[in-house]
Amino acid sequence: GYVLLVAASVLMFASLHDEKGKLLETTFDPEAWVQDGILFLGIPLVLTLCVAAFHRIRGERDARGVSLS
């Protein structure tokens, strides 16, 4: 999904023209988009995966009758 979003954004920003047909200077900065993607999507994803792994491990221990304390 991320690659598709970036490809669509690049195509959109690369096709911007003014009334005279001159190609406009783009303000698209792919490095800033990658940084924002890591900060706003990557960190919550890692935290969610850690919580899910902890929940799975705890569930396996509870099923075997082993306490965490």
All heavy atoms as TSV, in Angstrom:
chain	resi	resn	atom	element	x	y	z
A	1	GLY	N	N	0.802	-1.179	0.000
A	1	GLY	CA	C	0.000	0.000	0.000
A	1	GLY	C	C	0.856	1.258	0.000
A	1	GLY	O	O	0.534	2.234	-0.669
A	2	TYR	N	N	1.957	1.216	0.775
A	2	TYR	CA	C	2.823	2.395	0.864
A	2	TYR	C	C	3.466	2.694	-0.485
A	2	TYR	O	O	3.512	3.843	-0.925
A	2	TYR	CB	C	3.878	2.162	1.933
A	2	TYR	CG	C	4.915	3.254	2.026
A	2	TYR	CD1	C	4.602	4.466	2.614
A	2	TYR	CD2	C	6.186	3.083	1.500
A	2	TYR	CE1	C	5.536	5.477	2.692
A	2	TYR	CE2	C	7.121	4.083	1.570
A	2	TYR	CZ	C	6.796	5.278	2.163
A	2	TYR	OH	O	7.713	6.272	2.225
A	3	VAL	N	N	3.931	1.654	-1.168
A	3	VAL	CA	C	4.594	1.839	-2.469
A	3	VAL	C	C	3.600	2.389	-3.485
A	3	VAL	O	O	3.925	3.291	-4.274
A	3	VAL	CB	C	5.204	0.514	-2.950
A	3	VAL	CG1	C	5.731	0.630	-4.360
A	3	VAL	CG2	C	6.310	0.065	-2.011
A	4	LEU	N	N	2.379	1.892	-3.454
A	4	LEU	CA	C	1.350	2.377	-4.364
A	4	LEU	C	C	1.024	3.840	-4.093
A	4	LEU	O	O	0.865	4.638	-5.027
A	4	LEU	CB	C	0.099	1.522	-4.237
A	4	LEU	CG	C	-1.037	1.840	-5.195
A	4	LEU	CD1	C	-0.591	1.654	-6.633
A	4	LEU	CD2	C	-2.219	0.945	-4.895
A	5	LEU	N	N	0.948	4.222	-2.825
A	5	LEU	CA	C	0.692	5.612	-2.473
A	5	LEU	C	C	1.812	6.528	-2.955
A	5	LEU	O	O	1.557	7.597	-3.511
A	5	LEU	CB	C	0.519	5.753	-0.960
A	5	LEU	CG	C	0.319	7.169	-0.425
A	5	LEU	CD1	C	-0.980	7.756	-0.939
A	5	LEU	CD2	C	0.351	7.176	1.080
A	6	VAL	N	N	3.045	6.116	-2.773
A	6	VAL	CA	C	4.179	6.934	-3.214
A	6	VAL	C	C	4.196	7.047	-4.739
A	6	VAL	O	O	4.413	8.130	-5.286
A	6	VAL	CB	C	5.504	6.358	-2.678
A	6	VAL	CG1	C	6.694	7.054	-3.317
A	6	VAL	CG2	C	5.573	6.500	-1.171
A	7	ALA	N	N	3.953	5.939	-5.432
A	7	ALA	CA	C	3.946	5.973	-6.903
A	7	ALA	C	C	2.854	6.905	-7.415
A	7	ALA	O	O	3.083	7.697	-8.340
A	7	ALA	CB	C	3.762	4.569	-7.451
A	8	ALA	N	N	1.668	6.837	-6.827
A	8	ALA	CA	C	0.577	7.721	-7.252
A	8	ALA	C	C	0.906	9.182	-6.963
A	8	ALA	O	O	0.620	10.061	-7.783
A	8	ALA	CB	C	-0.713	7.319	-6.551
A	9	SER	N	N	1.529	9.443	-5.834
A	9	SER	CA	C	1.898	10.829	-5.489
A	9	SER	C	C	2.953	11.373	-6.445
A	9	SER	O	O	2.861	12.530	-6.881
A	9	SER	CB	C	2.422	10.895	-4.058
A	9	SER	OG	O	1.443	10.481	-3.157
A	10	VAL	N	N	3.934	10.563	-6.767
A	10	VAL	CA	C	4.979	10.999	-7.704
A	10	VAL	C	C	4.366	11.304	-9.065
A	10	VAL	O	O	4.686	12.323	-9.684
A	10	VAL	CB	C	6.085	9.931	-7.817
A	10	VAL	CG1	C	7.021	10.229	-8.969
A	10	VAL	CG2	C	6.872	9.847	-6.515
A	11	LEU	N	N	3.493	10.446	-9.544
A	11	LEU	CA	C	2.854	10.694	-10.833
A	11	LEU	C	C	2.007	11.953	-10.804
A	11	LEU	O	O	2.008	12.731	-11.765
A	11	LEU	CB	C	1.995	9.490	-11.233
A	11	LEU	CG	C	2.768	8.257	-11.668
A	11	LEU	CD1	C	1.813	7.095	-11.889
A	11	LEU	CD2	C	3.560	8.544	-12.924
A	12	MET	N	N	1.276	12.182	-9.721
A	12	MET	CA	C	0.440	13.374	-9.636
A	12	MET	C	C	1.296	14.642	-9.619
A	12	MET	O	O	1.051	15.576	-10.375
A	12	MET	CB	C	-0.446	13.345	-8.397
A	12	MET	CG	C	-1.420	14.509	-8.356
A	12	MET	SD	S	-2.233	14.734	-6.789
A	12	MET	CE	C	-0.972	15.586	-5.876
A	13	PHE	N	N	2.315	14.671	-8.769
A	13	PHE	CA	C	3.149	15.871	-8.671
A	13	PHE	C	C	3.985	16.089	-9.922
A	13	PHE	O	O	4.319	17.220	-10.257
A	13	PHE	CB	C	4.048	15.795	-7.439
A	13	PHE	CG	C	3.322	16.076	-6.152
A	13	PHE	CD1	C	3.096	15.058	-5.247
A	13	PHE	CD2	C	2.865	17.342	-5.860
A	13	PHE	CE1	C	2.424	15.299	-4.059
A	13	PHE	CE2	C	2.189	17.606	-4.676
A	13	PHE	CZ	C	1.971	16.574	-3.777
A	14	ALA	N	N	4.336	15.010	-10.629
A	14	ALA	CA	C	5.128	15.145	-11.859
A	14	ALA	C	C	4.291	15.652	-13.019
A	14	ALA	O	O	4.837	16.113	-14.021
A	14	ALA	CB	C	5.754	13.805	-12.215
A	15	SER	N	N	2.974	15.572	-12.926
A	15	SER	CA	C	2.119	15.976	-14.042
A	15	SER	C	C	1.490	17.359	-13.855
A	15	SER	O	O	0.628	17.735	-14.644
A	15	SER	CB	C	1.016	14.940	-14.244
A	15	SER	OG	O	0.149	14.946	-13.128
A	16	LEU	N	N	1.885	18.111	-12.846
A	16	LEU	CA	C	1.307	19.437	-12.613
A	16	LEU	C	C	1.863	20.455	-13.606
A	16	LEU	O	O	3.070	20.632	-13.729
A	16	LEU	CB	C	1.587	19.896	-11.180
A	16	LEU	CG	C	0.928	19.091	-10.066
A	16	LEU	CD1	C	1.343	19.629	-8.718
A	16	LEU	CD2	C	-0.572	19.108	-10.208
A	17	HIS	N	N	0.953	21.108	-14.324
A	17	HIS	CA	C	1.328	22.135	-15.297
A	17	HIS	C	C	0.511	23.393	-15.026
A	17	HIS	O	O	-0.591	23.319	-14.495
A	17	HIS	CB	C	1.044	21.661	-16.726
A	17	HIS	CG	C	1.894	20.515	-17.158
A	17	HIS	ND1	N	1.640	19.218	-16.791
A	17	HIS	CD2	C	3.010	20.477	-17.908
A	17	HIS	CE1	C	2.544	18.430	-17.323
A	17	HIS	NE2	N	3.396	19.159	-17.999
A	18	ASP	N	N	1.058	24.546	-15.433
A	18	ASP	CA	C	0.291	25.778	-15.318
A	18	ASP	C	C	-0.565	25.981	-16.570
A	18	ASP	O	O	-0.642	25.113	-17.435
A	18	ASP	CB	C	1.199	26.976	-15.039
A	18	ASP	CG	C	2.179	27.247	-16.168
A	18	ASP	OD1	O	2.112	26.564	-17.209
A	18	ASP	OD2	O	3.010	28.153	-16.007
A	19	GLU	N	N	-1.213	27.153	-16.690
A	19	GLU	CA	C	-2.112	27.411	-17.815
A	19	GLU	C	C	-1.380	27.411	-19.156
A	19	GLU	O	O	-1.965	27.114	-20.192
A	19	GLU	CB	C	-2.809	28.776	-17.654
A	19	GLU	CG	C	-3.584	28.959	-16.374
A	19	GLU	CD	C	-2.695	29.429	-15.226
A	19	GLU	OE1	O	-1.772	30.230	-15.433
A	19	GLU	OE2	O	-2.940	28.967	-14.108
A	20	LYS	N	N	-0.116	27.770	-19.174
A	20	LYS	CA	C	0.658	27.856	-20.415
A	20	LYS	C	C	1.263	26.511	-20.811
A	20	LYS	O	O	1.917	26.405	-21.833
A	20	LYS	CB	C	1.768	28.891	-20.261
A	20	LYS	CG	C	1.252	30.281	-19.993
A	20	LYS	CD	C	2.387	31.237	-19.763
A	20	LYS	CE	C	1.848	32.596	-19.357
A	20	LYS	NZ	N	2.919	33.519	-19.016
A	21	GLY	N	N	1.081	25.498	-19.990
A	21	GLY	CA	C	1.629	24.182	-20.304
A	21	GLY	C	C	3.019	23.955	-19.736
A	21	GLY	O	O	3.631	22.919	-19.990
A	22	LYS	N	N	3.521	24.947	-18.971
A	22	LYS	CA	C	4.850	24.805	-18.383
A	22	LYS	C	C	4.762	23.923	-17.139
A	22	LYS	O	O	3.858	24.071	-16.325
A	22	LYS	CB	C	5.387	26.186	-18.014
A	22	LYS	CG	C	6.768	26.159	-17.427
A	22	LYS	CD	C	7.242	27.557	-17.061
A	22	LYS	CE	C	8.561	27.470	-16.354
A	22	LYS	NZ	N	8.977	28.756	-15.798
A	23	LEU	N	N	5.700	23.022	-17.023
A	23	LEU	CA	C	5.737	22.122	-15.872
A	23	LEU	C	C	6.072	22.919	-14.613
A	23	LEU	O	O	7.040	23.673	-14.573
A	23	LEU	CB	C	6.777	21.026	-16.096
A	23	LEU	CG	C	6.860	19.931	-15.042
A	23	LEU	CD1	C	5.563	19.137	-15.009
A	23	LEU	CD2	C	8.021	18.995	-15.339
A	24	LEU	N	N	5.251	22.772	-13.587
A	24	LEU	CA	C	5.476	23.486	-12.332
A	24	LEU	C	C	6.561	22.791	-11.512
A	24	LEU	O	O	6.707	21.580	-11.548
A	24	LEU	CB	C	4.184	23.528	-11.516
A	24	LEU	CG	C	3.023	24.315	-12.110
A	24	LEU	CD1	C	1.791	24.158	-11.235
A	24	LEU	CD2	C	3.399	25.773	-12.229
A	25	GLU	N	N	7.289	23.606	-10.750
A	25	GLU	CA	C	8.275	23.039	-9.841
A	25	GLU	C	C	7.528	22.334	-8.717
A	25	GLU	O	O	6.627	22.871	-8.092
A	25	GLU	CB	C	9.165	24.143	-9.276
A	25	GLU	CG	C	10.267	23.608	-8.395
A	25	GLU	CD	C	11.195	24.704	-7.905
A	25	GLU	OE1	O	11.271	25.758	-8.544
A	25	GLU	OE2	O	11.828	24.481	-6.865
A	26	THR	N	N	7.900	21.131	-8.478
A	26	THR	CA	C	7.179	20.322	-7.509
A	26	THR	C	C	7.672	20.578	-6.093
A	26	THR	O	O	8.831	20.912	-5.870
A	26	THR	CB	C	7.302	18.839	-7.859
A	26	THR	OG1	O	6.602	18.102	-6.878
A	26	THR	CG2	C	8.722	18.367	-7.888
A	27	THR	N	N	6.783	20.439	-5.151
A	27	THR	CA	C	7.149	20.550	-3.744
A	27	THR	C	C	7.169	19.176	-3.098
A	27	THR	O	O	7.193	19.062	-1.883
A	27	THR	CB	C	6.147	21.444	-2.999
A	27	THR	OG1	O	4.839	20.892	-3.129
A	27	THR	CG2	C	6.170	22.856	-3.537
A	28	PHE	N	N	7.148	18.134	-3.920
A	28	PHE	CA	C	7.151	16.763	-3.427
A	28	PHE	C	C	8.543	16.409	-2.923
A	28	PHE	O	O	9.522	16.511	-3.644
A	28	PHE	CB	C	6.741	15.816	-4.554
A	28	PHE	CG	C	6.789	14.370	-4.158
A	28	PHE	CD1	C	5.852	13.854	-3.292
A	28	PHE	CD2	C	7.763	13.539	-4.652
A	28	PHE	CE1	C	5.883	12.524	-2.930
A	28	PHE	CE2	C	7.808	12.222	-4.298
A	28	PHE	CZ	C	6.859	11.700	-3.441
A	29	ASP	N	N	8.638	16.010	-1.673
A	29	ASP	CA	C	9.907	15.606	-1.073
A	29	ASP	C	C	9.773	14.168	-0.567
A	29	ASP	O	O	9.219	13.938	0.514
A	29	ASP	CB	C	10.263	16.550	0.075
A	29	ASP	CG	C	11.605	16.226	0.696
A	29	ASP	OD1	O	12.407	15.510	0.069
A	29	ASP	OD2	O	11.847	16.703	1.823
A	30	PRO	N	N	10.254	13.187	-1.335
A	30	PRO	CA	C	10.059	11.792	-0.940
A	30	PRO	C	C	10.730	11.438	0.382
A	30	PRO	O	O	10.247	10.583	1.111
A	30	PRO	CB	C	10.635	10.996	-2.097
A	30	PRO	CG	C	11.519	11.924	-2.837
A	30	PRO	CD	C	10.984	13.296	-2.585
A	31	GLU	N	N	11.828	12.083	0.706
A	31	GLU	CA	C	12.510	11.782	1.968
A	31	GLU	C	C	11.657	12.174	3.171
A	31	GLU	O	O	11.614	11.466	4.171
A	31	GLU	CB	C	13.864	12.496	2.026
A	31	GLU	CG	C	14.857	12.021	0.992
A	31	GLU	CD	C	15.200	10.551	1.148
A	31	GLU	OE1	O	15.308	10.073	2.296
A	31	GLU	OE2	O	15.347	9.877	0.126
A	32	ALA	N	N	10.960	13.293	3.070
A	32	ALA	CA	C	10.083	13.716	4.166
A	32	ALA	C	C	8.906	12.764	4.309
A	32	ALA	O	O	8.467	12.478	5.423
A	32	ALA	CB	C	9.584	15.141	3.921
A	33	TRP	N	N	8.410	12.235	3.187
A	33	TRP	CA	C	7.287	11.290	3.254
A	33	TRP	C	C	7.719	9.989	3.911
A	33	TRP	O	O	6.962	9.393	4.662
A	33	TRP	CB	C	6.746	11.034	1.853
A	33	TRP	CG	C	5.882	12.147	1.343
A	33	TRP	CD1	C	6.145	13.485	1.431
A	33	TRP	CD2	C	4.649	12.017	0.691
A	33	TRP	NE1	N	5.141	14.198	0.852
A	33	TRP	CE2	C	4.208	13.317	0.381
A	33	TRP	CE3	C	3.875	10.947	0.305
A	33	TRP	CZ2	C	3.017	13.561	-0.270
A	33	TRP	CZ3	C	2.689	11.185	-0.357
A	33	TRP	CH2	C	2.269	12.475	-0.632
A	34	VAL	N	N	8.933	9.533	3.623
A	34	VAL	CA	C	9.437	8.304	4.254
A	34	VAL	C	C	9.589	8.524	5.753
A	34	VAL	O	O	9.193	7.672	6.559
A	34	VAL	CB	C	10.777	7.880	3.618
A	34	VAL	CG1	C	11.418	6.750	4.400
A	34	VAL	CG2	C	10.572	7.462	2.171
A	35	GLN	N	N	10.150	9.655	6.147
A	35	GLN	CA	C	10.318	9.965	7.564
A	35	GLN	C	C	8.964	10.026	8.271
A	35	GLN	O	O	8.793	9.461	9.352
A	35	GLN	CB	C	11.053	11.281	7.735
A	35	GLN	CG	C	11.307	11.647	9.179
A	35	GLN	CD	C	12.008	12.987	9.308
A	35	GLN	OE1	O	12.187	13.711	8.337
A	35	GLN	NE2	N	12.403	13.315	10.507
A	36	ASP	N	N	8.000	10.688	7.668
A	36	ASP	CA	C	6.662	10.764	8.264
A	36	ASP	C	C	6.014	9.381	8.334
A	36	ASP	O	O	5.338	9.056	9.318
A	36	ASP	CB	C	5.761	11.713	7.474
A	36	ASP	CG	C	6.153	13.167	7.650
A	36	ASP	OD1	O	6.918	13.461	8.594
A	36	ASP	OD2	O	5.699	13.999	6.845
A	37	GLY	N	N	6.218	8.576	7.319
A	37	GLY	CA	C	5.657	7.229	7.318
A	37	GLY	C	C	6.220	6.376	8.431
A	37	GLY	O	O	5.494	5.633	9.094
A	38	ILE	N	N	7.516	6.489	8.667
A	38	ILE	CA	C	8.147	5.717	9.745
A	38	ILE	C	C	7.644	6.200	11.099
A	38	ILE	O	O	7.311	5.399	11.971
A	38	ILE	CB	C	9.674	5.817	9.652
A	38	ILE	CG1	C	10.163	5.046	8.433
A	38	ILE	CG2	C	10.341	5.285	10.919
A	38	ILE	CD1	C	11.638	5.245	8.128
A	39	LEU	N	N	7.551	7.503	11.286
A	39	LEU	CA	C	7.126	8.046	12.574
A	39	LEU	C	C	5.658	7.777	12.874
A	39	LEU	O	O	5.308	7.379	13.982
A	39	LEU	CB	C	7.391	9.550	12.632
A	39	LEU	CG	C	8.850	9.966	12.730
A	39	LEU	CD1	C	8.966	11.484	12.666
A	39	LEU	CD2	C	9.473	9.446	13.996
A	40	PHE	N	N	4.797	8.016	11.892
A	40	PHE	CA	C	3.366	7.960	12.160
A	40	PHE	C	C	2.740	6.599	11.889
A	40	PHE	O	O	1.641	6.333	12.360
A	40	PHE	CB	C	2.635	9.037	11.364
A	40	PHE	CG	C	3.043	10.425	11.763
A	40	PHE	CD1	C	3.725	11.238	10.890
A	40	PHE	CD2	C	2.769	10.905	13.030
A	40	PHE	CE1	C	4.113	12.512	11.257
A	40	PHE	CE2	C	3.153	12.178	13.413
A	40	PHE	CZ	C	3.836	12.982	12.522
A	41	LEU	N	N	3.392	5.746	11.108
A	41	LEU	CA	C	2.855	4.421	10.833
A	41	LEU	C	C	3.715	3.317	11.422
A	41	LEU	O	O	3.199	2.324	11.919
A	41	LEU	CB	C	2.719	4.209	9.321
A	41	LEU	CG	C	1.771	5.145	8.594
A	41	LEU	CD1	C	1.841	4.897	7.091
A	41	LEU	CD2	C	0.364	4.989	9.086
A	42	GLY	N	N	5.024	3.472	11.363
A	42	GLY	CA	C	5.932	2.418	11.808
A	42	GLY	C	C	5.929	2.201	13.303
A	42	GLY	O	O	5.862	1.054	13.772
A	43	ILE	N	N	6.003	3.258	14.072
A	43	ILE	CA	C	6.058	3.133	15.531
A	43	ILE	C	C	4.773	2.512	16.085
A	43	ILE	O	O	4.848	1.560	16.866
A	43	ILE	CB	C	6.387	4.491	16.186
A	43	ILE	CG1	C	7.825	4.894	15.829
A	43	ILE	CG2	C	6.202	4.426	17.691
A	43	ILE	CD1	C	8.217	6.275	16.263
A	44	PRO	N	N	3.575	2.970	15.687
A	44	PRO	CA	C	2.367	2.289	16.179
A	44	PRO	C	C	2.293	0.824	15.744
A	44	PRO	O	O	1.813	-0.028	16.497
A	44	PRO	CB	C	1.218	3.094	15.584
A	44	PRO	CG	C	1.790	4.439	15.319
A	44	PRO	CD	C	3.222	4.197	14.963
A	45	LEU	N	N	2.786	0.508	14.552
A	45	LEU	CA	C	2.777	-0.880	14.093
A	45	LEU	C	C	3.681	-1.749	14.961
A	45	LEU	O	O	3.297	-2.854	15.372
A	45	LEU	CB	C	3.206	-0.960	12.631
A	45	LEU	CG	C	3.311	-2.365	12.042
A	45	LEU	CD1	C	1.942	-3.032	12.041
A	45	LEU	CD2	C	3.892	-2.319	10.657
A	46	VAL	N	N	4.875	-1.266	15.275
A	46	VAL	CA	C	5.794	-2.025	16.124
A	46	VAL	C	C	5.203	-2.222	17.515
A	46	VAL	O	O	5.272	-3.317	18.083
A	46	VAL	CB	C	7.173	-1.325	16.197
A	46	VAL	CG1	C	8.052	-1.933	17.267
A	46	VAL	CG2	C	7.870	-1.389	14.845
A	47	LEU	N	N	4.621	-1.179	18.083
A	47	LEU	CA	C	4.003	-1.295	19.403
A	47	LEU	C	C	2.845	-2.295	19.390
A	47	LEU	O	O	2.700	-3.094	20.312
A	47	LEU	CB	C	3.523	0.067	19.890
A	47	LEU	CG	C	4.633	1.075	20.215
A	47	LEU	CD1	C	4.028	2.424	20.564
A	47	LEU	CD2	C	5.514	0.569	21.322
A	48	THR	N	N	2.030	-2.267	18.353
A	48	THR	CA	C	0.920	-3.209	18.237
A	48	THR	C	C	1.417	-4.642	18.142
A	48	THR	O	O	0.872	-5.546	18.786
A	48	THR	CB	C	0.062	-2.873	17.006
A	48	THR	OG1	O	-0.397	-1.526	17.121
A	48	THR	CG2	C	-1.103	-3.815	16.860
A	49	LEU	N	N	2.469	-4.868	17.355
A	49	LEU	CA	C	3.022	-6.217	17.232
A	49	LEU	C	C	3.620	-6.697	18.549
A	49	LEU	O	O	3.493	-7.882	18.894
A	49	LEU	CB	C	4.064	-6.260	16.116
A	49	LEU	CG	C	3.515	-6.061	14.700
A	49	LEU	CD1	C	4.664	-5.995	13.701
A	49	LEU	CD2	C	2.531	-7.139	14.334
A	50	CYS	N	N	4.254	-5.808	19.311
A	50	CYS	CA	C	4.813	-6.186	20.613
A	50	CYS	C	C	3.708	-6.557	21.596
A	50	CYS	O	O	3.824	-7.550	22.326
A	50	CYS	CB	C	5.662	-5.049	21.179
A	50	CYS	SG	S	7.211	-4.814	20.321
A	51	VAL	N	N	2.638	-5.772	21.627
A	51	VAL	CA	C	1.518	-6.074	22.521
A	51	VAL	C	C	0.877	-7.403	22.127
A	51	VAL	O	O	0.547	-8.229	22.988
A	51	VAL	CB	C	0.488	-4.923	22.517
A	51	VAL	CG1	C	-0.804	-5.337	23.189
A	51	VAL	CG2	C	1.079	-3.693	23.181
A	52	ALA	N	N	0.703	-7.641	20.832
A	52	ALA	CA	C	0.107	-8.898	20.375
A	52	ALA	C	C	0.997	-10.084	20.730
A	52	ALA	O	O	0.497	-11.133	21.149
A	52	ALA	CB	C	-0.133	-8.845	18.868
A	53	ALA	N	N	2.312	-9.943	20.587
A	53	ALA	CA	C	3.228	-11.023	20.938
A	53	ALA	C	C	3.188	-11.302	22.444
A	53	ALA	O	O	3.170	-12.463	22.872
A	53	ALA	CB	C	4.644	-10.678	20.500
A	54	PHE	N	N	3.156	-10.249	23.255
A	54	PHE	CA	C	3.081	-10.424	24.703
A	54	PHE	C	C	1.782	-11.123	25.090
A	54	PHE	O	O	1.764	-12.021	25.933
A	54	PHE	CB	C	3.188	-9.073	25.412
A	54	PHE	CG	C	3.054	-9.171	26.895
A	54	PHE	CD1	C	4.076	-9.696	27.658
A	54	PHE	CD2	C	1.898	-8.755	27.528
A	54	PHE	CE1	C	3.959	-9.801	29.032
A	54	PHE	CE2	C	1.761	-8.849	28.898
A	54	PHE	CZ	C	2.798	-9.383	29.654
A	55	HIS	N	N	0.692	-10.707	24.445
A	55	HIS	CA	C	-0.606	-11.324	24.731
A	55	HIS	C	C	-0.600	-12.812	24.348
A	55	HIS	O	O	-1.131	-13.648	25.076
A	55	HIS	CB	C	-1.697	-10.571	23.990
A	55	HIS	CG	C	-3.082	-11.051	24.260
A	55	HIS	ND1	N	-3.485	-11.563	25.459
A	55	HIS	CD2	C	-4.191	-11.087	23.466
A	55	HIS	CE1	C	-4.757	-11.898	25.401
A	55	HIS	NE2	N	-5.199	-11.629	24.190
A	56	ARG	N	N	0.007	-13.141	23.219
A	56	ARG	CA	C	0.081	-14.531	22.784
A	56	ARG	C	C	0.929	-15.367	23.749
A	56	ARG	O	O	0.551	-16.469	24.145
A	56	ARG	CB	C	0.651	-14.624	21.375
A	56	ARG	CG	C	0.629	-16.037	20.806
A	56	ARG	CD	C	1.210	-16.114	19.404
A	56	ARG	NE	N	2.639	-15.829	19.451
A	56	ARG	CZ	C	3.244	-14.833	18.816
A	56	ARG	NH1	N	2.562	-14.009	18.073
A	56	ARG	NH2	N	4.550	-14.662	18.904
A	57	ILE	N	N	2.076	-14.821	24.175
A	57	ILE	CA	C	2.949	-15.540	25.109
A	57	ILE	C	C	2.248	-15.741	26.446
A	57	ILE	O	O	2.292	-16.819	27.035
A	57	ILE	CB	C	4.276	-14.783	25.288
A	57	ILE	CG1	C	5.105	-14.858	24.015
A	57	ILE	CG2	C	5.066	-15.336	26.463
A	57	ILE	CD1	C	6.303	-13.937	24.012
A	58	ARG	N	N	1.573	-14.703	26.920
A	58	ARG	CA	C	0.860	-14.802	28.198
A	58	ARG	C	C	-0.270	-15.836	28.115
A	58	ARG	O	O	-0.505	-16.594	29.039
A	58	ARG	CB	C	0.313	-13.445	28.587
A	58	ARG	CG	C	-0.292	-13.435	29.954
A	58	ARG	CD	C	-0.625	-12.043	30.370
A	58	ARG	NE	N	-1.196	-12.083	31.711
A	58	ARG	CZ	C	-1.881	-11.126	32.246
A	58	ARG	NH1	N	-2.082	-10.020	31.561
A	58	ARG	NH2	N	-2.370	-11.236	33.448
A	59	GLY	N	N	-0.962	-15.862	26.992
A	59	GLY	CA	C	-2.033	-16.829	26.796
A	59	GLY	C	C	-1.514	-18.261	26.784
A	59	GLY	O	O	-2.148	-19.172	27.315
A	60	GLU	N	N	-0.345	-18.468	26.176
A	60	GLU	CA	C	0.245	-19.810	26.159
A	60	GLU	C	C	0.646	-20.243	27.568
A	60	GLU	O	O	0.463	-21.390	27.951
A	60	GLU	CB	C	1.451	-19.843	25.229
A	60	GLU	CG	C	1.095	-19.731	23.760
A	60	GLU	CD	C	2.318	-19.571	22.865
A	60	GLU	OE1	O	3.453	-19.543	23.394
A	60	GLU	OE2	O	2.130	-19.475	21.642
A	61	ARG	N	N	1.191	-19.327	28.345
A	61	ARG	CA	C	1.586	-19.655	29.726
A	61	ARG	C	C	0.367	-19.941	30.584
A	61	ARG	O	O	0.383	-20.859	31.401
A	61	ARG	CB	C	2.396	-18.511	30.337
A	61	ARG	CG	C	3.789	-18.439	29.806
A	61	ARG	CD	C	4.563	-17.380	30.551
A	61	ARG	NE	N	5.920	-17.324	30.045
A	61	ARG	CZ	C	6.804	-16.433	30.416
A	61	ARG	NH1	N	6.473	-15.519	31.310
A	61	ARG	NH2	N	8.010	-16.441	29.912
A	62	ASP	N	N	-0.693	-19.150	30.404
A	62	ASP	CA	C	-1.921	-19.386	31.169
A	62	ASP	C	C	-2.538	-20.733	30.806
A	62	ASP	O	O	-3.097	-21.421	31.653
A	62	ASP	CB	C	-2.929	-18.262	30.932
A	62	ASP	CG	C	-2.498	-16.951	31.601
A	62	ASP	OD1	O	-1.606	-16.998	32.466
A	62	ASP	OD2	O	-3.066	-15.897	31.230
A	63	ALA	N	N	-2.442	-21.116	29.539
A	63	ALA	CA	C	-3.019	-22.397	29.109
A	63	ALA	C	C	-2.268	-23.577	29.729
A	63	ALA	O	O	-2.839	-24.622	29.979
A	63	ALA	CB	C	-2.984	-22.489	27.590
A	64	ARG	N	N	-0.964	-23.383	29.986
A	64	ARG	CA	C	-0.166	-24.453	30.616
A	64	ARG	C	C	-0.225	-24.413	32.121
A	64	ARG	O	O	0.315	-25.286	32.796
A	64	ARG	CB	C	1.295	-24.332	30.161
A	64	ARG	CG	C	1.506	-24.771	28.728
A	64	ARG	CD	C	2.965	-24.779	28.406
A	64	ARG	NE	N	3.285	-23.444	27.888
A	64	ARG	CZ	C	4.507	-22.959	27.770
A	64	ARG	NH1	N	5.526	-23.654	28.168
A	64	ARG	NH2	N	4.704	-21.774	27.270
A	65	GLY	N	N	-0.836	-23.376	32.671
A	65	GLY	CA	C	-0.956	-23.267	34.120
A	65	GLY	C	C	0.262	-22.659	34.798
A	65	GLY	O	O	0.447	-22.773	35.992
A	66	VAL	N	N	1.104	-21.971	34.064
A	66	VAL	CA	C	2.296	-21.326	34.603
A	66	VAL	C	C	1.955	-19.879	34.920
A	66	VAL	O	O	1.416	-19.166	34.077
A	66	VAL	CB	C	3.471	-21.386	33.596
A	66	VAL	CG1	C	4.683	-20.661	34.136
A	66	VAL	CG2	C	3.797	-22.810	33.230
A	67	SER	N	N	2.271	-19.428	36.119
A	67	SER	CA	C	1.995	-18.033	36.491
A	67	SER	C	C	3.186	-17.158	36.120
A	67	SER	O	O	4.314	-17.622	36.020
A	67	SER	CB	C	1.689	-17.914	37.986
A	67	SER	OG	O	2.848	-18.208	38.716
A	68	LEU	N	N	2.938	-15.867	35.918
A	68	LEU	CA	C	3.988	-14.917	35.554
A	68	LEU	C	C	4.734	-14.391	36.751
A	68	LEU	O	O	5.762	-13.768	36.631
A	68	LEU	CB	C	3.383	-13.740	34.760
A	68	LEU	CG	C	2.848	-14.087	33.390
A	68	LEU	CD1	C	2.177	-12.851	32.782
A	68	LEU	CD2	C	3.942	-14.571	32.481
A	69	SER	N	N	4.246	-14.609	37.971
A	69	SER	CA	C	4.902	-14.037	39.156
A	69	SER	C	C	5.886	-14.976	39.798
A	69	SER	O	O	6.247	-15.996	39.502
A	69	SER	CB	C	3.888	-13.634	40.191
A	69	SER	OG	O	2.954	-14.652	40.422
